[in-house]
Amino acid sequence: MHRLANERVSTIHVVVTGTNGSLSHSATVSYAVQDFTVTASLASVTVLAGSSGTSTVTVTGLNGFAGVVNLATNSTSCTVSPTTVTGSGNSNLSCTFSLVGTIHVTVTGTNAALSHNATVTYIIQDFTLTVSPTNITVNAGTAATSSLTVTALNGFSGVVAFATNSTSCNVSPTSVTGSGSAILSCTFNSASTINVTVTGTSGPRSHTATVTYNVQDFTVTSNPTSVTVLAGSAGTSTITITSLNGFTGLVNLATNSTSCTASPTSVTGSGNATLSCTFASAGNVDVTVTGTSGSLSHSADVTYIVQDFALAASPANITVDPDTVANSTIQITSLNGFTGVVALATNSTSCTITPTSVTGPGNATLSCSFTGVNYTVMVTGTNGTLSRTTMITVQTGSGSVGGVTISIDRLALLLQILPALLLMVTVATAAIIAVRAHVRGSRDENAERHRKDHLSHLDTSL
């Protein structure tokens, strides 16, 4: 029997012979030697880490073998299904490995003392995904990038597709084969800290990498947002720059009006500046202060309500008799809501104003009494730094020339013709002087002639 155990699978006929002298008898015993084989359909399986790889294990009965073959593996990461095969049949070997490597899996089939095995080599592949830098500080509205690197492990040559968890980001290219690189670019419009996750996927296998974006910005505000000021006077508002999410950049300040200045003209990080504006005429002016830092730009508006008043006299020309009181109404007109107190004064001690001040729009009365011909009176209204004037001309009803009283209309006519009369007198005087000079010259010439004749006569006598 020991010898039979080592025989090849076959049917063996054993003859047992008994002899005694010449006697000989025999008996034949036929031995059917049975066995089974275990084989794998795939001797090598390439699979991604974390994914299952399979191979078909076949049990083949030899020489009529019909026993139950129990199947088992040498790895807890593998299973066979079913775990037993009767006679001949198939079982499925399935293995899942989480780490990259090359692993030899042995499937052993046993039936009593019989034992056979088959080996399947698993080549577990994978890839890694890394980013650099992992932390980015950027201004709101500006694109910032990070490099993605895919590294193949244990011969990986699959296609890795990229995706992010943010619609504000994109990856270019969107996939790589085996090993390669790509660029992650993100643009966020408001200050915050955002964790962007990039996922690389190849079949069922995926890896992620995270980039933290520190998005910075600043705000520009004004206080007050509305300034009421007199024309010609400076009005101010405080401009505040507030850093968001750690912003420390230099913010340059500018305005849209040449009548305004910001001081200082730049602020680092957070801080204040003073907007000062001076407008010459009444009206509402919207002033915009803009702060810029690189590609960042924010602004704040300040409305200037510029107020003023106008001064007018009615009537502006007065004709009265001498020593008669002349009255004119001084009108104060409010411009753009002016409600200040206007103090009134004149340049003449012969005039009075009642009342001497008016609040906002209103009227006052100018009263003057003169004895002369023409006078010009100036009325001045002031409120703080504002000062406005109006002129009133006062003409008396008559005047005197050489002690003669002349009505104002004749006096005006006389004043008009006096220049012509003076010219005529000047011309006549010049003519008289010229005639006298001519006569004197002729007389002197005749006298000289007579003197010479007399002397000549004396010489002849001698």
Number of C-alpha atoms within 10 A of each C-alpha: 5 6 6 12 9 9 11 11 15 14 13 14 11 11 11 10 10 10 9 7 5 5 7 9 9 9 9 10 10 10 12 14 18 17 20 23 17 23 21 21 13 14 15 19 17 16 20 26 20 18 16 18 20 21 19 18 26 19 24 21 21 16 14 15 16 16 17 16 27 16 25 19 20 13 13 9 13 19 20 20 15 13 16 19 21 16 17 19 15 20 19 17 24 16 22 19 22 14 12 17 14 16 15 14 20 17 23 19 26 18 16 9 5 12 16 17 18 18 19 22 15 23 21 26 24 25 26 15 22 19 20 16 13 15 14 16 15 20 25 22 18 15 15 18 19 18 16 21 19 21 16 18 17 14 14 19 17 18 15 23 17 23 17 18 12 14 9 13 18 19 20 14 12 14 19 20 16 18 19 14 17 18 17 24 15 20 19 23 14 15 21 16 15 15 15 19 15 24 17 25 19 20 11 9 14 17 17 16 18 19 20 15 23 20 25 25 25 27 15 23 20 21 16 13 16 19 17 16 20 25 21 17 16 15 20 21 21 18 27 19 24 20 19 18 17 17 20 16 18 15 24 17 25 19 19 12 14 9 13 19 20 20 15 12 15 19 21 16 17 19 14 18 19 17 25 16 21 19 23 14 15 21 16 16 15 15 20 17 23 19 24 18 18 11 9 15 18 17 18 18 19 22 16 24 21 25 24 25 27 15 22 19 20 14 12 17 13 17 16 19 19 17 13 15 14 19 20 20 17 24 19 23 18 19 18 17 17 20 16 18 15 24 16 25 19 18 12 13 9 12 18 18 19 15 12 14 19 19 15 18 19 13 19 18 17 25 16 20 19 19 16 16 18 15 16 14 20 14 22 17 23 18 17 11 9 14 16 17 16 17 16 20 14 23 22 22 21 20 22 13 9 5 7 8 11 15 15 19 12 12 17 13 11 14 11 11 10 11 11 11 12 11 11 12 12 11 11 12 11 11 12 11 10 12 11 11 11 11 11 11 11 11 10 10 11 10 11 10 10 11 11 10 11 10 10 11 11 9 8 7 6 5
